[in-house]
Amino acid sequence: MSTGAGEKIWIERNYENCSGCRRCEIVCSLYHEGRIWPEASRVRIFMFIPGVEIPHLCFQCEDYPCVNVCPSRALSVNSRTGAVNVDVSKCSACGLCISVCPGNVPHMHPEKNHVVICDLCDGNPKCVEAC
């Protein structure tokens, strides 16, 4: 994880070092959902090809296209961390944020009617601690 004075928090990814252990998915779902539930994790691991695991989470785009396209204003940028926050009470699950995301990162919660995006655990990313 890196940050500079007055700059947003940024999770630095080293794809070559990812073993695919999925501890990041486990701690993320425990933190956000209160149970081990990788499908609801804000970080997801995908097998690119056998033996190559790719951690997939919000890249915090400079212009935040997901936030700008949200018709219900359910998405906002945390001024302290730079993370995208989801107001689940406003999210209509329309999926526009998913379609405009260059990395197709946001995804629908597996049971609830709202999108999930990495919120950097309010400035203390649990995935970074577990990796």
C-alpha positions as CSV (number, residue, x, y, z in Angstrom):
1,M,0.0,0.0,0.0
2,S,1.3,3.5,-0.8
3,T,0.3,7.0,0.1
4,G,1.8,10.4,0.0
5,A,1.1,13.5,2.1
6,G,-2.4,14.7,1.1
7,E,-2.7,11.9,-1.5
8,K,-5.3,9.1,-1.7
9,I,-4.5,5.6,-0.6
10,W,-3.4,3.3,-3.3
11,I,-3.1,-0.5,-3.2
12,E,0.0,-1.4,-5.2
13,R,-0.4,-4.8,-6.9
14,N,2.5,-7.1,-7.7
15,Y,0.9,-9.7,-10.0
16,E,4.1,-11.8,-10.1
17,N,4.0,-12.4,-6.4
18,C,0.3,-13.5,-6.2
19,S,0.2,-17.1,-5.2
20,G,-3.6,-17.3,-5.5
21,C,-4.0,-18.2,-1.8
22,R,-7.2,-16.0,-1.7
23,R,-6.5,-14.7,1.9
24,C,-7.4,-11.3,0.5
25,E,-10.9,-12.4,-0.5
26,I,-11.4,-14.1,2.9
27,V,-10.4,-11.1,5.0
28,C,-12.4,-8.8,2.8
29,S,-15.6,-10.8,3.1
30,L,-15.0,-11.2,6.9
31,Y,-14.6,-7.5,7.3
32,H,-17.6,-6.5,5.1
33,E,-19.9,-9.4,5.5
34,G,-19.0,-10.9,8.8
35,R,-18.3,-14.3,7.3
36,I,-16.0,-16.0,4.7
37,W,-17.8,-15.4,1.5
38,P,-15.5,-14.8,-1.5
39,E,-18.4,-14.1,-3.8
40,A,-19.2,-11.0,-1.8
41,S,-15.6,-9.9,-1.5
42,R,-14.6,-6.5,-2.8
43,V,-11.3,-8.0,-4.1
44,R,-11.5,-11.0,-6.3
45,I,-8.8,-13.4,-7.5
46,F,-9.1,-14.7,-11.1
47,M,-7.0,-17.4,-12.7
48,F,-5.7,-15.8,-15.9
49,I,-4.1,-19.1,-17.0
50,P,-3.3,-22.1,-14.9
51,G,-0.7,-21.0,-12.4
52,V,-1.2,-17.2,-12.9
53,E,-3.6,-15.6,-10.4
54,I,-4.7,-12.0,-10.8
55,P,-6.0,-9.9,-7.9
56,H,-8.8,-7.7,-9.2
57,L,-10.0,-4.7,-7.3
58,C,-10.8,-1.0,-7.9
59,F,-8.0,1.0,-9.6
60,Q,-9.4,4.3,-8.4
61,C,-9.5,5.9,-11.8
62,E,-8.5,9.6,-11.9
63,D,-11.9,10.6,-13.2
64,Y,-14.1,8.0,-11.5
65,P,-16.4,7.1,-14.4
66,C,-18.5,4.8,-12.1
67,V,-19.3,7.7,-9.8
68,N,-20.0,10.1,-12.6
69,V,-22.4,7.7,-14.4
70,C,-24.5,6.7,-11.3
71,P,-28.0,8.0,-11.9
72,S,-29.1,7.5,-8.2
73,R,-25.9,9.2,-6.8
74,A,-25.2,6.0,-4.8
75,L,-21.5,6.3,-5.4
76,S,-19.2,8.9,-4.0
77,V,-15.5,9.4,-3.5
78,N,-14.1,9.3,0.0
79,S,-12.2,12.6,0.3
80,R,-9.8,11.1,2.8
81,T,-8.9,7.8,1.1
82,G,-9.9,8.3,-2.5
83,A,-12.0,5.1,-2.4
84,V,-15.4,4.7,-4.0
85,N,-18.1,4.4,-1.4
86,V,-21.5,2.8,-2.1
87,D,-24.6,4.1,-0.4
88,V,-26.6,0.8,-0.5
89,S,-29.8,2.6,0.3
90,K,-29.5,4.6,-2.9
91,C,-28.1,2.0,-5.3
92,S,-30.7,0.7,-7.8
93,A,-28.4,-2.1,-9.1
94,C,-28.7,-0.7,-12.6
95,G,-25.2,-1.8,-13.5
96,L,-24.1,1.3,-15.3
97,C,-21.1,1.6,-13.0
98,I,-20.0,-1.8,-14.0
99,S,-20.4,-1.1,-17.7
100,V,-18.3,2.1,-17.7
101,C,-15.5,0.8,-15.4
102,P,-12.4,0.2,-17.6
103,G,-11.6,-2.9,-15.5
104,N,-15.2,-4.2,-15.1
105,V,-14.4,-4.2,-11.4
106,P,-17.7,-3.4,-9.6
107,H,-20.0,-6.4,-9.3
108,M,-23.4,-7.1,-7.9
109,H,-23.6,-8.4,-4.4
110,P,-24.5,-12.1,-4.6
111,E,-27.7,-11.7,-2.5
112,K,-28.5,-8.1,-2.0
113,N,-29.6,-5.6,-4.6
114,H,-26.6,-3.3,-4.8
115,V,-23.1,-3.1,-6.3
116,V,-19.9,-3.7,-4.3
117,I,-16.6,-1.9,-4.9
118,C,-13.4,-1.8,-2.9
119,D,-13.7,0.9,-0.2
120,L,-10.2,0.4,1.1
121,C,-11.7,-0.6,4.5
122,D,-11.9,3.0,5.4
123,G,-8.2,3.6,5.0
124,N,-6.9,0.3,6.4
125,P,-7.2,-2.3,3.7
126,K,-7.5,-5.7,5.3
127,C,-6.3,-7.4,2.1
128,V,-3.0,-5.7,2.3
129,E,-2.5,-6.8,5.9
130,A,-3.3,-10.4,5.0
131,C,-1.1,-10.6,1.8
